[in-house]
Amino acid sequence: MSLDHASHHTDAHDTASTTTVGFWIYLMSDCLIFAVLFATFGVLVGSTAGGPNGKELFELPYVFGETVLLLLSSFTFGAGMLQARAGRKEALLAWLAVTFALGLAFVGMEVHEFVALVHAGAGPTSSAFLSAYFTLVGTHGLHVACGLLWLAVMMHQVVRYGLDGIAHRRLACLSLFWHFLDLIWICVFTFVYLREFL
Amino acid sequence: MNTSRSGHAISADAHESHGSLRTYVGGLLISLMLTAAAFGVVMTSQVPHPARLAAIVVLCVAQLYVQLVYFLHLGSAKSQRANTGIFVCTTLLIAILVAGSLWVMHNANVNMMPMPMSTQEALNRP
């Protein structure tokens, strides 16, 4: 009986760690997609076709605001995970809601930035540089938007089914995903935005 | 007794690989400082122009490291070894992909740009 219980417990632990390793492999394949987009951007950054370059288009204080939102959301998600591990459902939901708000504000700022660029006549069809820019930054934005959808579904599941083993496993994957997007954004603000102003 | 010991081992391991509020606050503060420093490099005139690219690249790598350790908990802890190994392999692939693309395209750009030159002249290039 005791042995049976112990082996069952080990199995559950193995399933959880296998899932996170598998999800990590998915994230690394995503990382390769971003590497290709960064390489494309690096190759095309000078091809402005006589149009405006990044220095004329980007506003650093605005990008700094976006960055702070994303860094804060990474922290609030981590704080939520601590509450989840302690089994405090209400506190977890509160932190997830804060994370959702921060992520939504980030996506909102990015959409606003894109709309302003298109209105200024610097849309994705203007030059190879802008095509690469919109593809790279847009792909990141799309990932954050998917993360928001996942967050909303996750919050609903926790409310509906409680904090069981499945919820913990899914939260662990979502947490990897969310922190990973922060990692990509650090490369974006360094190599896309800051590099223009050297 | 056996069960309780293994239970303890798992929770100690989990604690080791999941961090605490202290490490999350530390990670947030360090990453905010590194971000502010990176923006400060280009928005103020404290750092001379030739050193700026090196400065932002170093700050970027430092921040990636901080994020990986504090938030993604990568490291040599037993439960994280597989993740860390996969990550190192991916980093190698990324380095080859990005550095290789930039190198190849730079050379193509320098040596194969269309210019007013006849085929014969191109063939006679030293």
Interface residues (C-beta under 8 A of the other chain):
Chain A: S2 H5 A6 H9 T10 H13 S17 T20 V21 W24 I25 M28 C31 L32 A35 V36 F38 A39 T40 G42 V43 L60 V63 F64 T67 V68 L71 L72 S74 F75 G78 A79 M81 L82 R85 L176 H179 F180 D182 L183 I186 C187 F189 T190 F191 L194 R195 F197 L198
Chain B: N2 T3 S6 G7 I10 A14 H18 G19 S20 L21 Y24 V25 G27 L28 S31 L32 T35 A38 F39 V41 V42 M43 H49 R52 L53 I56 V57 L59 C60 Q63 L64 Q67 L68 F71 L72 S79 A82 N83 I86 F87 C89 T90 L93 I94 L97 V98 S101 L102 M105
